Amino acid sequence: MMTWCHMIAKIDTIVKNDSLSFIRMQQPYFKLLNIKPGRDDRFMAYLENAYEFIDQPGEWYYDQKNEWLYYMPSPSTDMNKAEVIIPQLEILLKLKGSIENPLQNITFKGITFSHASWMQPSQIGHLSIQSNFTMPVPGYKYMQQDHTLNEYSSNDAMRSVANIILEYCKNSSFINCTFEKLGGAGIDIQKGSSYNRIDNCNFFDISGSGIQIGDVLSEDHHPSDNRNIVKGNVITNCLISRVACEYEDGVGVFVGFTDSTIIDHNEISYLTYSGISVGWGWGSVDFPYVVGDSIHTYTVPAISQNNLITNNYIHHVMLKRADGAGIYTLGRQKGTLIRENVLHSNLKAHDIYLDEGSAEIRVERNTIRPTGKTKDVIKLHTMSDALEKSCIIRDNIILSKEAAELIWK
C-alpha cells in the first residue's frame, strides 16, 4: 500500500513452519509492484478474501473450488426473503463506432445502470500506478483493450475498465441516469469520442472511478490521426459520491490526454482519493520539456489543452489516501482553467494541486476552506521554475473556519 495508490497483490501459498507462517506471492505480479516507480514501502497493509476472515455482518467469501458463497447477514436480515444479486457481466453497454464512421446522436435518459462485475483484479491483482490506471502485465489479455503493453515505460498504463464504454462515439448523451453498484469504473469516454454529454446523472457505490475521459498512452498524447482525439466532452450537474469504494485511488472524474473537456457544476464528495484529476505523464511527454534532465523525442506538444473545471462543489475527498487533491493536475495543459469551484473538508493533502509538469493552467476565483490538515491549500509542484511561472493563480478566496461556518451555516 502506498500513500497515493492502492495496490492489491495475490497470494500463491501460505506455509506454516512451527509458530511462523511464510507467504509466497504470485509472480510476476508481486515483482511488478516492487519495481513500481515511486514505491515507498514493501509491506502488506491487510489481507482479504478468506473464509476465516468473516466475522462481521455484510462480509462474504466465495469458495471457487466448491462453488459455495458464504455470507454473514445482519441480525435483521431474513435470508429466505432477501434479494441476492450476483453480477455476471463486465460490460453493460458499449457504444462503439469506427474512426471512419463514428456512432452518433444517441441519448439515454432516466436509465439506471447497475450490477456489473470486473474480474481482472481477481485474476492478476490490482497493480495500480495512480487513479486506478495499472501496470501492464506481460501476456495478460486485457479486456476491452485494443493494444498490448509488455512493460511500464514512458508512463504508459492500462486503464481500469468501466462498465459503460464509449469509443468513436459523438454527440451522444446520458441525461438523468444513475450509475450504481458497479465493479469497474462507472463510464469511460475513450478513443475518438467527442462532444458527448453526461448531465444530471448520479454516481454511487462504484468500485472504481466514477467517470473516465481519455486514455494515457502514446496514441492519446501524440495521436497518429487527429480523429482519435477525445475532445469537447461535457460533464455537468452530476452528483458523484462514494465511488472508488473498492479501489481506493480511483477519482470522481478522471481526465487523461484530452482537448476541451468541460467539468462544470458537479458535486463530488466522500472519496478516499482525489475529486477531479486532469492530465498524465508528469511532464515527460510534453514539449517543450523543461523538467529535469530527461531526454525525449517529442517535438510538438501533447494534445492536452483547454480543459475547463468550473463551478464544482468538492468536499470530503482525500479521506484516506494522500498526495492528491480536490482538483489535481499533471502535465502541460495550455488554456486549461480551474475557476469558481468551492472546496472544503478535504483531508490529507491539498485542495488544488498542480503536480509535476503542470503548466499554462489558470487557477482563479475559487473558494476554499482548508481543513487545518492541508499542507498547502493551492500547491505548485511543477518541478520547474519556468513551468511554475507559466501558471496563473489569482483572486482565490481562502476562508477561515469561522467565515466558512457563517457562509455555509
C-alpha positions in Angstrom: 0.0 0.0 0.0 1.3 3.5 -0.9 0.2 6.9 0.1 -1.4 7.8 -3.2 -2.3 4.4 -4.8 -4.0 1.2 -3.8 -2.1 -1.9 -4.9 -3.6 -5.4 -4.5 -1.3 -8.5 -4.9 -2.4 -12.1 -5.0 -1.0 -14.8 -2.6 0.3 -18.0 -4.1 0.7 -20.2 -1.0 1.0 -19.9 2.8 3.2 -22.4 4.5 3.3 -22.8 8.3 6.5 -23.7 10.0 6.2 -24.1 13.8 5.0 -20.8 15.1 5.7 -18.9 11.9 3.8 -18.6 8.6 5.5 -17.9 5.3 3.6 -16.2 2.5 4.7 -16.8 -1.2 3.2 -14.2 -3.5 2.1 -14.8 -7.1 4.6 -13.8 -9.8 5.2 -11.8 -11.9 2.6 -9.6 -10.3 4.3 -9.0 -6.9 7.6 -8.3 -8.6 6.0 -5.7 -10.8 4.6 -4.0 -7.7 8.1 -3.9 -6.2 9.7 -2.2 -9.2 6.9 0.3 -9.5 8.4 3.9 -9.7 7.9 5.9 -6.6 7.3 2.9 -4.4 7.9 3.7 -0.8 7.1 0.6 1.2 7.2 -3.2 0.7 4.9 -4.4 3.4 1.3 -5.7 3.5 -1.3 -3.5 4.9 -4.1 -6.0 5.1 -5.3 -9.5 4.0 -8.7 -10.2 2.5 -10.8 -12.9 0.8 -10.6 -15.9 3.1 -13.4 -17.7 4.8 -11.7 -17.3 8.2 -12.0 -13.5 8.0 -15.8 -13.5 8.1 -16.6 -12.0 11.5 -18.9 -9.1 10.8 -22.3 -8.7 9.1 -22.1 -7.8 5.4 -18.8 -9.8 4.9 -18.8 -12.7 2.4 -16.5 -15.2 0.8 -16.8 -17.3 -2.4 -15.2 -20.7 -2.5 -14.4 -21.1 -6.2 -13.4 -24.7 -6.0 -16.6 -25.9 -4.4 -18.8 -23.1 -5.7 -20.1 -22.1 -2.4 -20.9 -18.5 -1.4 -20.7 -17.7 2.3 -22.3 -14.5 3.7 -22.9 -13.2 7.2 -26.2 -11.2 7.2 -27.2 -8.6 9.8 -29.4 -9.9 12.6 -32.5 -8.2 11.0 -32.0 -9.8 7.5 -34.2 -12.8 6.7 -32.2 -14.7 4.0 -35.3 -16.6 3.0 -36.7 -13.3 1.7 -33.6 -11.4 0.8 -32.9 -10.5 -2.8 -29.4 -11.7 -3.8 -27.8 -10.4 -7.0 -24.6 -11.8 -8.4 -23.4 -9.7 -11.4 -22.5 -11.7 -14.4 -21.5 -9.0 -17.0 -18.4 -6.8 -17.0 -19.7 -4.6 -19.8 -23.3 -3.5 -19.5 -23.2 -1.1 -22.5 -20.7 -0.3 -25.2 -21.3 2.3 -27.8 -18.6 1.7 -30.5 -18.2 3.2 -33.9 -15.1 3.4 -36.1 -12.6 6.1 -37.0 -14.3 6.4 -40.4 -17.8 6.0 -39.2 -18.3 7.1 -35.5 -21.5 6.3 -33.8 -23.6 9.5 -33.3 -26.6 11.1 -31.8 -27.7 8.5 -29.2 -29.5 9.6 -26.0 -30.1 7.6 -22.8 -32.5 9.3 -20.4 -33.6 8.2 -17.0 -31.9 4.8 -17.0 -30.2 3.1 -14.1 -27.1 1.2 -14.9 -26.2 -1.2 -12.1 -24.9 -4.6 -11.0 -21.8 -5.3 -13.1 -18.5 -7.0 -12.3 -14.9 -6.6 -13.1 -12.7 -9.8 -12.8 -9.2 -8.5 -13.6 -8.2 -7.8 -10.0 -9.3 -11.3 -9.0 -7.1 -12.7 -11.8 -3.9 -10.7 -11.5 -4.4 -8.3 -8.6 -4.6 -4.5 -9.0 -1.2 -3.1 -9.9 -2.1 0.5 -9.6 0.1 3.3 -10.7 -2.3 6.2 -9.9 -6.0 6.9 -10.3 -6.7 3.2 -10.9 -4.5 3.0 -14.0 -2.4 -0.1 -13.7 1.0 -1.5 -14.7 0.9 -3.8 -17.7 1.3 -7.5 -17.1 3.2 -9.3 -20.0 1.0 -11.8 -21.7 -2.3 -10.9 -19.9 -5.3 -10.4 -22.2 -6.7 -7.1 -21.1 -10.5 -6.9 -21.6 -11.7 -4.1 -24.0 -8.1 -3.0 -24.8 -7.0 -2.9 -28.4 -3.4 -2.7 -27.6 -0.8 -4.7 -25.7 1.9 -3.3 -23.3 4.6 -5.6 -22.1 6.4 -3.2 -19.8 5.9 0.0 -18.0 7.7 2.8 -19.9 7.1 6.5 -20.6 4.3 6.5 -18.0 2.2 4.2 -20.2 -0.5 2.4 -18.2 -3.6 0.3 -18.6 -6.9 1.9 -17.7 -9.3 0.1 -15.4 -12.3 -1.0 -17.5 -15.6 0.8 -17.0 -18.9 -1.0 -17.1 -20.3 1.5 -19.7 -17.9 2.4 -22.6 -18.0 4.9 -25.4 -15.5 4.5 -28.3 -15.6 6.5 -31.5 -18.9 8.0 -30.3 -20.0 11.5 -30.9 -22.8 13.9 -29.9 -24.4 11.4 -27.6 -25.9 12.0 -24.1 -26.7 10.4 -20.8 -29.3 12.5 -19.0 -30.9 11.9 -15.6 -29.3 8.5 -15.4 -28.0 6.6 -12.4 -24.7 4.6 -12.3 -24.5 2.4 -9.2 -23.3 -1.0 -7.8 -20.7 -1.3 -10.5 -17.5 -3.3 -10.2 -15.3 -1.3 -12.5 -15.4 2.4 -13.3 -18.8 3.9 -14.0 -18.5 5.2 -17.6 -15.5 5.5 -19.9 -15.4 8.1 -22.7 -12.4 6.9 -24.7 -10.7 6.8 -28.1 -12.2 9.1 -30.8 -15.2 10.1 -28.7 -16.1 13.8 -28.8 -18.9 16.2 -27.9 -20.7 13.7 -25.7 -22.6 14.9 -22.6 -23.3 13.5 -19.2 -25.8 15.7 -17.5 -27.7 15.5 -14.2 -26.6 11.9 -13.5 -25.9 10.2 -10.2 -22.8 8.0 -9.5 -22.9 6.0 -6.3 -21.4 2.8 -4.9 -18.9 2.1 -7.7 -15.7 0.1 -7.1 -13.5 2.3 -9.3 -13.6 5.8 -10.6 -16.9 7.5 -11.4 -16.1 8.9 -14.8 -13.0 8.3 -17.0 -12.4 10.6 -20.0 -9.5 9.9 -22.4 -6.6 7.5 -22.0 -2.9 7.9 -21.2 -0.9 6.1 -24.0 1.3 7.5 -26.8 -1.6 7.4 -29.2 -3.5 9.6 -26.8 -0.9 12.3 -26.1 0.6 12.4 -29.6 -2.1 10.7 -31.9 -1.2 9.5 -35.3 -4.6 10.5 -36.5 -6.4 13.5 -35.0 -9.7 11.6 -35.3 -8.5 9.6 -32.3 -8.5 12.7 -30.0 -11.0 12.7 -27.2 -12.4 16.2 -27.4 -15.2 18.5 -26.3 -16.9 16.1 -23.9 -19.1 17.7 -21.1 -19.9 16.6 -17.6 -22.5 18.9 -15.9 -24.8 18.9 -12.9 -23.8 15.4 -11.7 -23.7 14.1 -8.2 -20.6 11.8 -7.7 -20.3 10.4 -4.2 -18.8 7.3 -2.5 -17.2 5.9 -5.6 -13.8 4.2 -5.6 -15.2 2.1 -2.8 -13.0 -0.9 -3.6 -10.0 0.5 -5.5 -9.2 3.4 -3.3 -7.1 5.6 -5.6 -9.9 6.0 -8.0 -11.3 9.5 -8.5 -14.6 11.2 -9.1 -13.8 12.3 -12.6 -10.5 11.3 -14.3 -9.3 13.1 -17.4 -6.3 11.8 -19.3 -5.0 13.4 -22.5 -8.0 15.4 -23.8 -8.9 18.6 -25.6 -11.6 20.9 -24.3 -13.2 18.7 -21.7 -15.7 20.6 -19.6 -16.4 19.6 -16.0 -19.0 22.1 -14.6 -21.5 22.4 -11.8 -21.0 18.9 -10.3 -20.9 17.9 -6.7 -18.2 15.4 -5.8 -17.8 14.1 -2.3 -16.8 11.3 0.1 -13.9 9.8 -1.8 -10.7 8.2 -0.5 -8.5 10.0 -3.1 -8.9 12.9 -5.5 -12.1 14.5 -6.6 -11.1 15.6 -10.2 -7.8 14.5 -11.8 -6.8 16.1 -15.1 -3.7 15.2 -17.1 -1.0 12.5 -17.1 2.7 11.9 -17.8 4.3 14.0 -15.1 5.6 16.3 -17.8 7.7 13.6 -19.6 5.6 13.6 -22.8 5.3 17.4 -23.1 7.1 19.8 -25.4 9.0 21.9 -24.7 10.2 19.6 -21.9 11.8 21.5 -19.1 11.6 19.1 -16.1 14.9 17.5 -15.0 17.5 16.1 -17.5 15.4 13.5 -19.2 15.6 13.2 -23.0 12.5 12.6 -25.1 11.7 12.6 -28.8 8.6 14.7 -29.0 8.8 18.0 -31.0 5.2 19.0 -30.7 3.1 19.5 -27.5 0.8 16.8 -26.2 -2.8 17.4 -27.1 -3.9 18.3 -23.5 -5.4 21.8 -23.7 -8.4 24.0 -23.0 -9.9 21.8 -20.3 -12.4 23.7 -18.0 -13.0 22.7 -14.4 -15.5 25.3 -13.2 -18.3 25.8 -10.6 -17.9 22.4 -9.0 -18.6 21.7 -5.3 -15.9 19.3 -3.9 -15.9 18.3 -0.3 -14.9 15.4 1.9 -12.4 13.9 -0.5 -8.8 12.7 0.2 -10.3 10.9 3.2 -7.8 8.1 3.2 -5.1 8.5 0.6 -2.5 11.3 0.3 -0.6 13.2 -2.4 -3.7 14.1 -4.3 -6.3 16.9 -4.1 -9.8 18.1 -4.6 -8.6 19.1 -8.0 -5.3 17.6 -9.2 -3.4 18.2 -12.5 -0.4 16.7 -14.3 1.4 17.9 -17.4 1.3 20.9 -19.7 -2.3 21.9 -20.5 -2.4 25.2 -22.4 -5.6 27.1 -21.9 -6.8 24.9 -19.0 -8.9 26.8 -16.4 -9.8 26.0 -12.8 -12.3 28.6 -11.9 -15.0 29.3 -9.3 -15.0 26.0 -7.6 -15.9 25.6 -4.0 -13.8 23.2 -1.9 -13.9 22.3 1.8 -13.3 19.4 4.3 -10.7 17.7 2.1 -8.1 15.8 4.1 -4.5 14.6 4.0 -3.3 16.7 1.0 -4.2 19.8 -0.9 -7.4 21.4 -2.2 -5.9 22.3 -5.6 -2.7 20.7 -6.6 -0.7 21.4 -9.8 1.7 18.5 -9.7 4.7 17.5 -11.8 4.9 19.1 -15.3 1.7 21.2 -14.8 2.0 24.3 -17.0 -0.1 27.0 -18.6 -3.0 26.5 -16.2 -5.1 29.3 -14.6 -6.4 28.9 -11.1 -8.8 31.8 -10.2 -11.8 32.8 -8.1 -12.0 29.5 -6.3 -13.4 29.5 -2.7 -11.6 27.2 -0.3 -12.0 26.4 3.4 -8.9 24.5 4.5 -9.3 21.6 7.0 -6.3 22.6 9.1 -4.7 19.3 7.9 -4.0 20.7 4.5 -0.3 21.3 3.9 -0.8 23.8 1.1 -4.3 25.0 0.1 -3.1 25.6 -3.5 0.0 23.6 -4.1 2.5 24.0 -7.0 4.9 21.1 -7.5 5.6 21.6 -11.2 9.3 20.6 -10.9 10.4 23.7 -12.8 10.5 27.5 -12.2 9.6 28.0 -15.9 6.5 25.8 -15.6 5.5 27.4 -12.3 5.7 30.8 -13.8 3.5 29.7 -16.7 0.6 29.0 -14.3 -1.6 31.9 -13.1 -3.0 31.8 -9.6 -5.1 34.8 -8.7 -8.2 36.1 -6.9 -8.9 32.9 -4.9 -10.7 33.2 -1.6 -9.3 31.2 1.4 -11.8 31.2 4.2 -11.2 30.7 7.9 -13.2 28.1 9.7 -15.3 30.9 11.3 -16.0 32.6 8.0 -17.0 29.3 6.4 -19.4 28.5 9.1 -21.2 31.8 8.6 -21.5 31.2 4.8 -22.5 27.5 4.9 -24.5 27.5 8.2 
